[in-house]
């Protein structure tokens, strides 16, 4: 036991503590809000008021164990060597939902697989696999991306394949997150602006066509523009969310005192947990949460910049990709809750109830912390700063 103490002390010294504590704080807020938002619905559906809380905590415990193993044992240099397995893994994961008996359909969407007593959402794991693949591709083709059209377009052909599998589920929200992450990582890689804007315009057009390809997506878009035109139909979720924001006023109605979570607001403990927080903690609590997410995401991007300056390219773009995944999901989820974007089935990282999302989010934080530790190990005299 005593022989391990120097190693543990060294690992703690190399830990990016501001990032660690900000992530931990968001996780704890998530536990509190899942408990607050889910007690009544759990008691009604399951006969156990803390059913969703215990499941959330079990996934969190599994995530923390996995994250600890990743931080302590997974070298990012080893992960870079294994990156070629990441893309096939993402494709296989997304294809698993179509296997009869394994895929699980909920509300018309085939996005989950059942493994024993666990329900897994493969797209959440596939996001991380795709970022690992893309980070490896960018680090090995960094110069060619700026000069060669073929090298630049290759990631988009992979994106189209993954998007096709996701649209078959269907999961349009995940397609948007994949697309934003791809564009963001390539932009940060320094591709020519003209080339980047051209592809971004084409992808935006494709996304618009997909958005209008299905009647239910058209209904969501129409209800988004004027949810009060059909407050008990297509606009129901958004109107109930906006009511929650209005009831919260400056300082909220008090933790646990939300009315909207009492079967007015659908999915109050998952996609719309932010609206419950806004109702219970008000604008003040709302702004504190926004500040927490802004600090957390900014810290990730600053670390990615330091890694790039030290020519640790795989580390840098893996961190950038993870930062973009978090940022995209936070922005989309908060915007949906506030009526700034059409309704999408995307969870809020750390806060929403959702086992796979929480587990993968915690593991991604561990990878970012590992990257920071490896940077500090390489530059101990500067603490990894430049």
Secondary structure, DSSP 8 states (H G I E B T S, - for coil): -HHHHHHHHHHHHHS-HHHHHHHHHHHHHHHHHHHHHHHHHHHHHHS-TTHHHHHHHHHHHHHHHHHHHHHHH--HHHHHHTTHHHHHHHHHHHHHTTSTTTEEEETTEEEEEEETTEEE-HHHHHHHHHHHHHHHHHHHSHHHHHH-HHHHHHHHHHHHHHHHHHHHHT-HHHHHHHHHHHHHHHHHTT--HHHHHHHHHHHHHHHHHHHTSSHHHHHHHHHHH-GGGGTTTTTHHHHHHHHHHHHHTTT-S-TT--STTTTTSTTTTTTTHHHHHHHHHHHHHHHHHHHHHHHHHHHHHHHHHHHHHTT-HHHHHHHHHHHHHHHHHHHHHHHHHTTSS-------TTTS--HHHHHHHHHHHHHHHHHHHHHHHHTTTTTT--
